[in-house]
Amino acid sequence: MGSTNKIALVTGGSRGLGKDMALNLAKRGNDVIVTYNSKKDEALEVVAAIEKMGQRAAALQLSAGDVKSFDAFLTTLQATLKKTFQAERFDFLINNAGHGINVPSLAATTEEQFDELMQVHFKGVFFLTQKAVNYMNDGGGIINISSGLTRFTHPGSGAYASMKSAIETLTKYMAKELGSRYIRANIVAPGAIATDFNGGRVRENPQVQEYIKSITALPRIGQADDIGSVVAFLCSEDAKWVNGQRIEVSGGMYL
């Protein structure tokens, strides 16, 4: 395997949706760099799984909401590209890292919670992408992760969903401004998925699960592996003419 492989960078790739994205990207023949916030061991397990598939992989620490740390991160990324992948640049940026908050309403959302969501889900994505495109090959792609909650509402998700709406608008601007470099930018918007996200609320709560099934055209709960394959598709030649789009992957919630 030479360094002719495309290289994907998945933020928050140590577990949940990000892990499945990383594994699906590898399955399609990409080399993969995953970032983790604190769970280094889990990230290294993902790396080992990717290497087992015959692809190259690496794990790097990234605090997705700490913009001041991004220059140091990109210096490390450059060194890793050279050492592990014999490459100068990478091809696909998947802005997946994130967290939710459990609050019942807008009224219960604190300024601190709001700021934390904004740092990770909007400001961090804005500035990481701004800086990372300098290390990307022409003809690559950016996938930003949004949420079904930008199309339908669920009490308590107002702050989170607003950040994701901002990302959806930003993605169109990325697609337009990076078009001359043939870098595509698209949105993947998952519905309710059974992962650790939001304290595992969807995964652990049978009442929540029954409710979700009742409002979803395909009457089951979304799983992490429903999402990764769509991200991998968007990072392939099969999707070379898909640009500036929002693809919801929710089984048809609230249709």
Backbone torsions as a table, in degrees:
resi	resn	phi	psi	omega
1	MET	NA	109.7	177.7
2	GLY	-81.7	-175.4	179.8
3	SER	-84.1	17.7	176.9
4	THR	-76.4	-13.5	176.9
5	ASN	-60.5	145.0	171.7
6	LYS	-72.6	148.6	-178.9
7	ILE	-118.0	128.9	178.8
8	ALA	-112.3	140.5	174.8
9	LEU	-111.4	117.4	-179.0
10	VAL	-112.2	114.0	177.0
11	THR	-79.2	144.2	-176.7
12	GLY	63.3	44.6	-173.6
13	GLY	-97.3	14.1	-175.3
14	SER	-87.3	-16.6	-178.1
15	ARG	-159.8	176.7	174.5
16	GLY	56.9	-137.5	-177.3
17	LEU	-62.4	-41.5	-176.9
18	GLY	-61.8	-39.9	177.3
19	LYS	-61.8	-44.8	-178.7
20	ASP	-66.8	-36.5	175.9
21	MET	-60.8	-46.3	-178.2
22	ALA	-60.5	-44.7	-178.5
23	LEU	-67.3	-39.3	178.4
24	ASN	-68.1	-37.6	176.6
25	LEU	-62.6	-41.2	178.9
26	ALA	-66.0	-40.2	179.4
27	LYS	-58.1	-32.6	-179.9
28	ARG	-88.2	9.2	173.2
29	GLY	94.2	13.7	176.6
30	ASN	-92.7	148.7	165.4
31	ASP	-83.2	152.4	-170.3
32	VAL	-137.5	135.3	168.7
33	ILE	-110.7	125.9	175.7
34	VAL	-109.5	145.5	171.7
35	THR	-108.4	153.9	176.8
36	TYR	-134.4	155.0	177.0
37	ASN	-87.2	-59.1	-178.8
38	SER	-131.0	-18.0	-172.0
39	LYS	-91.5	72.2	-176.0
40	LYS	-62.5	-42.5	-177.6
41	ASP	-60.1	-43.2	179.4
42	GLU	-63.8	-39.7	179.2
43	ALA	-63.4	-40.1	-179.5
44	LEU	-68.8	-29.9	174.6
45	GLU	-65.2	-39.2	177.4
46	VAL	-63.9	-43.3	177.7
47	VAL	-58.1	-46.1	-179.5
48	ALA	-61.7	-41.1	179.6
49	ALA	-63.8	-38.5	179.7
50	ILE	-69.4	-41.3	179.7
51	GLU	-64.5	-33.4	176.6
52	LYS	-61.4	-29.6	178.9
53	MET	-79.4	-3.9	179.6
54	GLY	92.4	10.7	177.7
55	GLN	-105.9	160.6	175.1
56	ARG	-86.0	151.9	-179.0
57	ALA	-155.1	158.4	175.9
58	ALA	-152.5	157.1	177.1
59	ALA	-124.1	132.1	179.4
60	LEU	-128.6	144.7	177.2
61	GLN	-78.8	135.7	177.0
62	LEU	-147.7	127.3	170.2
63	SER	-93.5	101.8	-167.7
64	ALA	-63.7	-18.5	-179.2
65	GLY	-102.3	1.1	-175.8
66	ASP	-103.7	86.8	-173.7
67	VAL	-58.2	-34.3	-178.0
68	LYS	-64.7	-19.7	-178.7
69	SER	-88.1	-5.8	-170.6
70	PHE	-68.8	-36.0	-179.7
71	ASP	-62.3	-43.8	178.5
72	ALA	-64.2	-40.2	178.4
73	PHE	-60.0	-44.4	-177.2
74	LEU	-69.4	-29.7	173.7
75	THR	-64.7	-44.8	177.1
76	THR	-63.1	-41.1	179.5
77	LEU	-59.7	-44.5	179.5
78	GLN	-59.2	-44.9	-179.9
79	ALA	-63.6	-39.7	-179.8
80	THR	-67.5	-40.8	177.6
81	LEU	-57.4	-44.6	-179.0
82	LYS	-66.5	-49.7	-171.5
83	LYS	-71.7	-50.4	-172.5
84	THR	-87.7	-31.3	-171.5
85	PHE	-116.4	-2.3	-175.7
86	GLN	48.9	44.6	-177.2
87	ALA	-133.8	158.1	176.6
88	GLU	-96.9	-28.6	-171.6
89	ARG	-136.3	167.5	174.2
90	PHE	-121.6	174.8	-168.6
91	ASP	-111.6	-39.1	-173.2
92	PHE	-127.5	131.5	176.0
93	LEU	-112.2	120.1	177.6
94	ILE	-112.8	105.7	-178.3
95	ASN	-83.8	86.2	-173.7
96	ASN	-107.3	-27.1	-172.1
97	ALA	-54.5	138.5	178.4
98	GLY	174.2	175.0	-179.8
99	HIS	-149.7	162.6	175.3
100	GLY	-112.5	176.4	172.5
101	ILE	-128.5	146.6	177.1
102	ASN	-99.2	96.2	175.2
103	VAL	-133.8	149.0	-177.1
104	PRO	-78.9	-19.8	-171.3
105	SER	-163.2	171.2	172.2
106	LEU	-60.0	-40.5	-176.7
107	ALA	-61.3	-28.2	-176.6
108	ALA	-91.6	-2.4	-177.3
109	THR	-82.5	126.3	-179.1
110	THR	-86.9	161.0	177.2
111	GLU	-62.2	-36.9	179.2
112	GLU	-62.6	-43.7	177.2
113	GLN	-62.9	-43.5	179.5
114	PHE	-59.1	-48.7	-177.8
115	ASP	-62.3	-40.6	-179.1
116	GLU	-64.7	-43.0	176.7
117	LEU	-61.0	-42.5	-177.6
118	MET	-65.5	-42.6	-179.2
119	GLN	-58.7	-46.1	-173.0
120	VAL	-81.2	-44.9	-168.6
121	HIS	-91.0	-20.7	-178.0
122	PHE	-123.8	-63.4	-176.8
123	LYS	-61.2	-44.2	179.9
124	GLY	-61.3	-44.8	179.5
125	VAL	-63.7	-41.8	-179.3
126	PHE	-58.2	-53.1	-172.2
127	PHE	-81.5	-29.1	175.4
128	LEU	-65.2	-43.5	179.5
129	THR	-65.2	-44.2	179.5
130	GLN	-54.0	-42.6	-177.8
131	LYS	-81.0	-38.1	-173.3
132	ALA	-71.0	-28.0	-178.0
133	VAL	-61.9	-21.4	176.3
134	ASN	-68.4	-15.9	-179.0
135	TYR	-111.2	10.9	-177.9
136	MET	-102.2	147.5	173.6
137	ASN	-74.7	147.8	168.6
138	ASP	-60.7	149.9	179.1
139	GLY	83.2	6.3	178.6
140	GLY	-89.2	-152.3	-178.1
141	GLY	-160.1	157.3	175.9
142	ILE	-121.8	131.0	173.9
143	ILE	-117.8	119.3	174.2
144	ASN	-102.5	140.4	-177.4
145	ILE	-99.5	122.2	178.1
146	SER	-109.7	-139.9	-175.6
147	SER	-160.5	149.6	172.0
148	GLY	-57.5	-21.7	-175.9
149	LEU	-69.3	-5.0	172.1
150	THR	-83.5	-16.0	179.9
151	ARG	-101.3	-38.3	176.6
152	PHE	-124.2	165.0	-173.7
153	THR	-112.1	151.0	175.0
154	HIS	-142.8	118.8	-174.7
155	PRO	-49.6	134.7	179.8
156	GLY	98.1	-15.3	-177.1
157	SER	-99.0	10.5	-173.1
158	GLY	-58.4	-45.8	-178.1
159	ALA	-68.2	-47.8	-179.8
160	TYR	-58.8	-49.1	-177.0
161	ALA	-65.2	-33.1	178.1
162	SER	-64.4	-39.1	176.1
163	MET	-62.6	-40.4	-179.0
164	LYS	-69.0	-35.2	174.6
165	SER	-62.1	-39.6	177.6
166	ALA	-61.1	-41.3	179.1
167	ILE	-64.5	-36.7	179.6
168	GLU	-64.1	-42.1	176.6
169	THR	-65.5	-44.7	-179.6
170	LEU	-58.6	-37.5	-177.8
171	THR	-61.7	-37.9	177.4
172	LYS	-64.2	-38.7	177.7
173	TYR	-66.8	-39.3	176.2
174	MET	-60.4	-46.1	-178.9
175	ALA	-58.4	-42.9	-177.9
176	LYS	-69.1	-48.6	-172.9
177	GLU	-75.6	-25.4	-179.2
178	LEU	-99.3	1.1	-178.0
179	GLY	-58.5	-34.6	-178.6
180	SER	-66.0	-20.2	176.1
181	ARG	-96.3	6.9	-177.6
182	TYR	57.2	31.4	172.4
183	ILE	-95.0	121.0	-179.5
184	ARG	-90.0	151.1	176.8
185	ALA	-133.9	125.0	-178.6
186	ASN	-137.6	163.0	179.2
187	ILE	-110.1	134.6	164.8
188	VAL	-112.4	124.3	-176.2
189	ALA	-115.9	96.7	179.4
190	PRO	-71.2	150.8	167.9
191	GLY	-84.5	-153.1	179.7
192	ALA	-73.1	124.0	-175.7
193	ILE	-124.3	140.8	178.6
194	ALA	-81.5	89.4	175.1
195	THR	-137.0	-169.4	175.7
196	ASP	-68.8	-13.7	-171.6
197	PHE	-54.9	139.3	-179.3
198	ASN	56.2	41.4	178.9
199	GLY	68.7	23.1	177.5
200	GLY	69.7	25.9	-174.0
201	ARG	-56.7	-45.7	-179.6
202	VAL	-69.1	-40.3	-175.0
203	ARG	-70.1	-36.9	-169.6
204	GLU	-95.2	-18.5	-169.0
205	ASN	-106.2	107.3	-177.0
206	PRO	-61.0	-34.9	179.4
207	GLN	-65.3	-43.9	177.3
208	VAL	-59.9	-42.4	-179.0
209	GLN	-62.8	-45.5	-179.9
210	GLU	-62.3	-40.4	179.2
211	TYR	-63.1	-46.6	-178.6
212	ILE	-61.0	-43.2	177.9
213	LYS	-58.7	-37.6	-175.3
214	SER	-70.0	-22.4	-178.6
215	ILE	-106.9	7.0	-177.3
216	THR	-112.0	131.2	-176.7
217	ALA	-58.1	-42.4	172.7
218	LEU	-92.7	108.0	-164.9
219	PRO	-79.1	67.5	172.6
220	ARG	-147.4	176.6	179.6
221	ILE	-92.1	139.2	177.2
222	GLY	-66.9	143.6	177.2
223	GLN	-117.8	159.5	-179.1
224	ALA	-53.2	-38.4	-175.1
225	ASP	-76.1	1.8	171.4
226	ASP	-79.9	-17.8	-170.5
227	ILE	-102.5	-43.1	-172.4
228	GLY	-58.4	-36.8	-177.7
229	SER	-68.1	-30.1	178.5
230	VAL	-71.5	-41.3	176.6
231	VAL	-61.5	-44.6	-179.4
232	ALA	-63.3	-39.0	176.1
233	PHE	-59.1	-45.6	-178.2
234	LEU	-66.4	-20.9	177.5
235	CYS	-96.8	25.9	-179.0
236	SER	-125.4	167.6	176.6
237	GLU	-63.8	-22.7	177.6
238	ASP	-60.4	-25.4	-176.2
239	ALA	-109.2	25.0	-171.8
240	LYS	-64.2	-17.3	-178.8
241	TRP	-111.1	11.6	177.1
242	VAL	-97.4	116.6	-174.3
243	ASN	-150.0	137.1	177.7
244	GLY	69.6	26.0	-174.2
245	GLN	-108.2	152.6	172.1
246	ARG	-107.1	116.3	179.0
247	ILE	-109.7	111.4	178.6
248	GLU	-86.3	133.4	-178.2
249	VAL	-123.0	82.9	-170.3
250	SER	-133.9	5.0	-176.9
251	GLY	71.7	6.6	-178.8
252	GLY	86.4	58.7	176.9
253	MET	-78.4	143.4	174.2
254	TYR	48.0	48.7	179.3
255	LEU	-80.2	NA	NA
